[in-house]
Amino acid sequence: MNKNILIFISRILCYESNRFFVSEIERCLHDYDYEVEVCEIDLEDGEIELKLMGYVGRSFCAIIDFNSALPRLEMENGERYLDHIDAPFYNYIVDHPLYHHPVIKLNLKRSNVICIDRKHEEYIRNHYADIQKVIFMPLGAMEALNVIPYEQRKIDVLFSGSYQSSREMMEQMKEMNADETMYLLVQELQKNTKQTQEEALKYILEQRGETLSDKEFADCLNALYLAERYVRACFREKLIQTLLDHHIDITVYGTGWEDFKCSNKEHLIIKNSVSFPVSLEIIADSKIVLNIMPWFKDGIHDRVLSAMINKAVCVTDSSTYMKEHFKDGEDLIYYSLDELEKLPQKITKLLNDPNQAKQISECGYNVVKEKHMWKNRIEENIIKITC
């Protein structure tokens, strides 16, 4: 049996996180006696063709790449490199598939997708007939090197993530002469925060009596990507402003926060972006990690797992998957996007009761350590990927 796996790094994700994901995956695969070859390519590198030609004609039991750009790459004769490597290709997509539509729709011979949300998995199955296999596999948790005891942690409330102005996004929509559907999608997502992007668009089309093919629907949702980004930016602004209005200090790591126009900004402690491993150390020195999901309704973001495995109390909005695995008030704390006015009290209660907060952080750690590490993800999915 071929037990060789080829992992590409064709794009660098935020804070270079995929380099560390790949390292963990490689280590776990070795435990199952797989030989792993990792190849990082730079799309601007003049040697990229030489690198890829080195794999043409070779056989692997799987090829994996995060948010891959590989399907776009063609040989001189116009055929795709991936079609000339004897292996199923897995595009490990860590965003909503709508953002990767131009790549997913390319008709590779052995194209597969790994998703981190079950709604994303369903979306791929429903709208991309050429995709052979879709696997739901959330990212695994990553531990810091130095986990500070809870009582000694310096940061009360941490928020990791960049800032983008919703006002500027709205201006961008106006400049591009966005049609009515864009604004209707914004309204629908803001009105019903439980639904996915595709569910909201489907509702709008039904109300207008319009019917689209699966391909047309995927094209349409991709074209409307700015609506979802705008709504997420609005909720991120509202989330932070709500806490600032209650004079709760928030330490933010990420770009753009200097441009955040808000009141009580003296309570916003702005730090520069840091690399992924440094971000883990910062989490491990934080009492509370505040998270807002990137509109995942049946999955989990690695920020949640990073908080819990590093013994911070994760305060986050929820998803169906998360509610199945983590109990509110025991393993973490949930808040609702529809009831952000209740969030300050939840945060204040944790800060005023460090014993209770520490207990939640320990319970969250135990659950993640047992069931949500990279070794768990590989154990649960390696047969699906390689068979």
C-alpha positions in Angstrom: 0.0 0.0 0.0 1.3 3.5 -0.9 1.7 5.4 2.3 3.3 8.5 0.9 1.5 11.9 1.3 2.5 15.1 -0.4 1.6 18.4 1.4 2.0 21.6 -0.5 2.1 25.1 0.9 1.0 27.2 -2.0 -0.4 30.1 0.0 0.5 31.6 3.3 -2.6 32.0 5.6 -3.0 34.7 8.2 0.0 34.8 10.6 1.6 31.9 8.6 -0.7 29.5 10.6 -0.8 26.9 7.9 3.0 26.3 8.2 2.3 25.2 11.8 -0.8 23.2 10.9 1.3 21.3 8.3 4.0 20.6 10.9 1.4 19.1 13.3 -0.2 17.1 10.5 3.1 15.7 9.4 4.0 14.7 12.9 0.7 12.9 13.4 0.9 11.1 10.1 4.3 9.8 11.0 2.7 8.1 14.0 0.6 6.2 11.5 3.7 5.2 9.5 3.0 7.6 6.6 5.9 9.1 4.8 5.3 12.9 4.3 6.9 15.2 1.8 6.3 18.9 2.2 6.8 21.3 -0.6 6.5 25.1 -0.2 6.1 27.0 -3.5 6.1 30.7 -4.2 3.8 31.6 -7.1 6.2 34.5 -7.9 9.2 32.2 -7.9 10.8 31.6 -11.3 11.7 28.1 -10.2 8.1 27.0 -9.6 7.8 25.1 -12.8 10.9 23.1 -12.1 9.6 22.3 -8.6 6.3 21.1 -9.9 7.7 19.1 -12.8 9.6 17.1 -10.2 6.3 15.6 -9.0 4.8 14.9 -12.4 4.4 11.2 -12.9 4.9 10.3 -9.2 2.4 8.5 -7.0 1.0 9.5 -3.6 -1.9 8.3 -1.6 -3.0 11.9 -1.2 -2.0 15.5 -1.9 -3.1 18.2 0.6 -2.9 22.0 0.5 -4.6 24.7 2.5 -6.7 27.3 0.6 -4.9 26.0 -2.4 -3.8 27.9 -5.5 -2.4 24.8 -7.1 -5.4 23.9 -9.3 -4.8 27.1 -11.3 -1.3 26.1 -12.3 -0.8 24.8 -15.8 2.0 23.2 -17.8 3.2 24.6 -21.1 0.6 22.5 -23.0 -2.3 24.0 -20.9 -2.9 20.9 -18.8 -2.9 21.2 -15.1 0.1 19.9 -13.0 -2.2 18.2 -10.5 -3.7 16.1 -13.2 -0.3 14.6 -13.9 0.5 13.6 -10.3 -1.0 10.2 -9.5 -2.9 11.1 -6.3 -6.2 12.5 -5.1 -5.9 16.2 -4.4 -7.5 17.6 -1.2 -8.0 21.4 -1.0 -8.2 22.0 2.8 -10.5 25.1 2.8 -10.6 27.1 6.1 -13.0 29.8 4.9 -16.5 29.6 3.5 -16.2 28.0 0.0 -17.7 31.0 -1.6 -14.3 32.7 -1.3 -12.6 29.9 -3.2 -15.2 29.4 -5.9 -12.8 30.2 -8.8 -10.5 27.4 -7.7 -13.1 24.9 -6.6 -15.0 25.0 -9.9 -11.9 24.1 -12.0 -12.5 20.6 -13.3 -9.5 18.5 -12.0 -9.5 14.8 -12.5 -9.3 13.9 -8.8 -10.4 16.9 -6.9 -11.6 16.7 -3.3 -12.2 19.2 -0.5 -11.8 19.2 3.3 -14.0 21.7 5.2 -14.0 23.0 8.7 -17.8 23.5 8.9 -20.5 21.0 8.1 -22.6 23.6 6.4 -19.6 24.2 4.1 -19.4 20.5 3.4 -23.1 20.5 2.5 -22.6 23.5 0.3 -19.8 21.9 -1.7 -21.8 18.7 -2.2 -24.8 20.7 -3.4 -23.0 23.0 -5.8 -19.9 21.3 -7.2 -20.7 18.1 -8.9 -17.1 17.5 -10.0 -15.8 17.3 -6.5 -15.4 13.6 -5.8 -15.2 13.6 -2.0 -15.9 16.2 0.7 -14.6 15.6 4.3 -15.5 17.6 7.4 -12.4 18.0 9.4 -12.0 20.9 11.8 -8.5 22.3 12.5 -6.7 20.9 15.6 -5.7 22.7 18.7 -2.2 24.1 19.1 -0.5 24.5 22.5 1.8 27.3 23.6 5.3 26.5 24.9 4.7 28.4 28.1 1.2 28.3 29.7 1.0 30.8 32.5 -0.9 29.9 35.6 -4.4 31.6 35.5 -3.8 33.8 38.5 -0.6 35.2 37.1 -1.9 36.1 33.6 -1.3 39.8 32.5 -4.1 40.2 30.0 -7.7 40.3 31.2 -9.5 40.3 27.9 -7.8 39.4 24.6 -9.2 39.8 21.1 -7.1 38.6 18.2 -7.9 39.8 14.7 -7.6 42.7 12.3 -9.9 45.6 11.9 -11.6 46.6 8.7 -14.0 49.5 8.6 -17.6 48.6 7.7 -18.1 52.2 6.5 -15.3 51.8 4.0 -16.8 48.5 2.8 -20.2 50.1 2.3 -18.4 52.8 0.2 -16.8 50.0 -1.8 -20.1 48.5 -2.5 -21.5 51.8 -3.7 -18.4 52.4 -5.9 -18.8 49.1 -7.6 -22.5 49.8 -8.3 -23.6 46.8 -6.4 -27.1 45.6 -7.4 -30.1 45.2 -5.1 -29.2 41.6 -4.2 -26.1 42.7 -2.4 -28.0 45.0 -0.1 -30.8 42.5 0.4 -28.2 39.9 1.4 -26.8 42.4 4.0 -30.2 43.0 5.4 -31.1 39.3 5.5 -27.9 38.3 7.3 -28.2 41.1 9.8 -31.9 40.2 10.5 -31.3 36.5 10.9 -27.8 35.7 12.3 -28.5 32.0 12.6 -28.6 31.4 8.8 -25.7 30.8 6.5 -24.8 33.0 3.5 -26.3 30.5 1.1 -29.5 30.1 3.1 -29.9 33.9 3.1 -29.4 34.1 -0.7 -31.7 31.2 -1.3 -34.5 33.0 0.7 -34.0 36.2 -1.3 -34.2 34.4 -4.6 -37.4 32.5 -3.4 -39.0 35.7 -2.4 -38.4 37.1 -5.9 -39.5 33.9 -7.6 -36.0 33.3 -9.2 -34.4 30.0 -9.8 -30.7 29.4 -10.4 -28.8 26.3 -11.3 -26.2 25.0 -8.8 -23.4 26.6 -10.9 -25.3 29.9 -11.3 -26.0 30.0 -7.6 -22.3 29.4 -6.7 -21.3 32.1 -9.2 -23.8 34.5 -7.7 -22.8 33.9 -4.0 -19.1 34.4 -4.9 -20.0 37.7 -6.6 -21.7 38.8 -3.4 -18.8 38.1 -1.1 -18.6 41.7 0.1 -22.0 41.6 1.7 -20.9 38.9 4.1 -17.6 40.7 4.8 -19.6 43.9 5.5 -21.9 42.2 8.0 -19.1 40.5 9.8 -17.3 43.8 10.1 -20.4 45.5 11.5 -20.7 42.8 14.2 -17.0 43.0 15.1 -17.3 46.8 15.6 -20.5 46.4 17.6 -18.9 43.6 19.7 -15.9 45.7 20.7 -17.8 49.0 21.1 -20.3 47.2 23.5 -17.5 46.3 25.9 -15.8 49.7 25.6 -19.0 51.4 26.5 -18.9 49.4 29.8 -15.3 50.5 30.4 -13.9 47.0 30.0 -10.3 47.0 28.9 -9.7 44.9 25.7 -6.2 44.1 24.4 -6.4 43.7 20.6 -3.7 42.2 18.4 -4.0 42.9 14.7 -3.8 45.5 12.0 -6.1 48.5 11.5 -7.4 49.1 15.0 -5.9 52.6 15.0 -8.5 53.5 12.4 -11.5 52.2 14.5 -13.7 55.2 15.2 -15.3 54.5 18.6 -16.0 56.0 21.9 -14.1 55.1 25.1 -11.1 54.2 23.0 -8.9 54.6 26.1 -10.0 51.1 27.0 -8.8 49.6 23.7 -5.2 48.5 24.1 -3.8 48.2 20.6 -0.9 45.9 19.8 0.8 45.0 16.5 0.1 41.8 14.7 2.3 38.9 15.7 3.2 35.5 14.2 1.1 32.4 14.9 3.4 30.8 17.5 3.7 34.2 19.3 -0.1 34.5 19.3 -0.4 31.2 21.2 2.0 32.5 23.9 -0.2 35.7 24.2 -3.3 33.5 24.5 -1.5 31.5 27.2 -1.0 34.8 29.2 -4.7 35.9 28.9 -7.5 35.2 31.2 -10.3 35.6 28.7 -10.1 35.2 24.9 -13.0 36.9 23.1 -13.9 35.4 19.8 -16.5 36.2 17.1 -17.0 33.4 14.6 -16.4 34.1 10.9 -20.0 33.3 10.2 -19.4 29.5 10.7 -22.8 28.1 11.7 -21.9 24.4 12.0 -18.1 24.3 12.6 -15.4 25.8 14.8 -12.6 28.3 14.4 -9.1 27.5 15.6 -9.1 30.6 17.8 -11.7 28.9 20.0 -9.5 25.8 20.3 -6.3 27.8 20.8 -8.0 29.6 23.7 -9.2 26.5 25.4 -6.1 24.3 25.0 -4.1 27.2 26.5 -6.4 27.5 29.5 -8.0 30.8 28.8 -11.8 31.2 29.2 -13.1 31.4 25.6 -16.1 33.7 25.3 -17.6 33.3 21.8 -20.8 33.1 19.7 -21.8 29.6 19.0 -22.4 27.1 16.3 -24.3 23.8 16.1 -21.1 21.8 16.1 -19.7 23.8 19.1 -22.9 23.3 21.1 -22.6 19.5 20.5 -19.1 19.5 21.9 -18.8 22.3 24.5 -21.2 23.2 27.4 -22.0 26.8 28.1 -20.8 27.9 31.5 -18.8 24.7 32.0 -16.2 24.5 29.1 -16.6 28.0 27.7 -19.0 30.9 27.7 -21.4 31.6 24.8 -22.9 34.9 23.8 -25.4 35.8 21.1 -24.9 38.2 18.3 -28.5 39.2 18.8 -28.0 40.0 22.5 -24.6 41.7 22.6 -26.0 43.9 25.4 -25.7 40.9 27.7 -22.0 40.3 27.0 -20.4 42.9 29.3 -22.1 41.3 32.3 -20.7 37.9 31.3 -17.2 39.3 31.0 -17.4 41.2 34.3 -18.7 38.2 36.1 -15.6 36.2 34.9 -13.2 38.9 35.9 -14.8 39.3 39.3 -14.8 35.5 40.0 -11.4 34.2 39.1 -12.0 30.9 40.8 -15.0 30.2 38.6 -13.2 31.4 35.5 -10.2 29.2 36.3 -12.6 26.2 36.7 -14.1 26.9 33.3 -10.7 27.2 31.7 -9.6 23.9 33.2 -12.7 22.1 32.0 -12.3 23.5 28.5 -8.7 22.5 28.4 -9.6 18.9 29.4 -12.3 18.5 26.7 -10.0 19.9 23.9 -7.0 17.9 25.1 -9.0 14.7 24.9 -10.9 15.1 21.7 -9.8 18.1 19.6 -6.1 17.9 19.0 -4.5 17.3 15.6 -3.9 13.7 16.5 -7.7 13.3 16.9 -8.4 14.9 13.5 -5.9 12.6 11.8 -7.1 9.5 13.6 -10.8 10.2 12.7 -10.1 11.1 9.0 -6.9 9.5 7.7 -8.8 6.5 6.2 -11.3 8.8 4.5 -8.5 10.8 2.9 -6.3 7.9 1.8 -8.8 5.4 0.6 
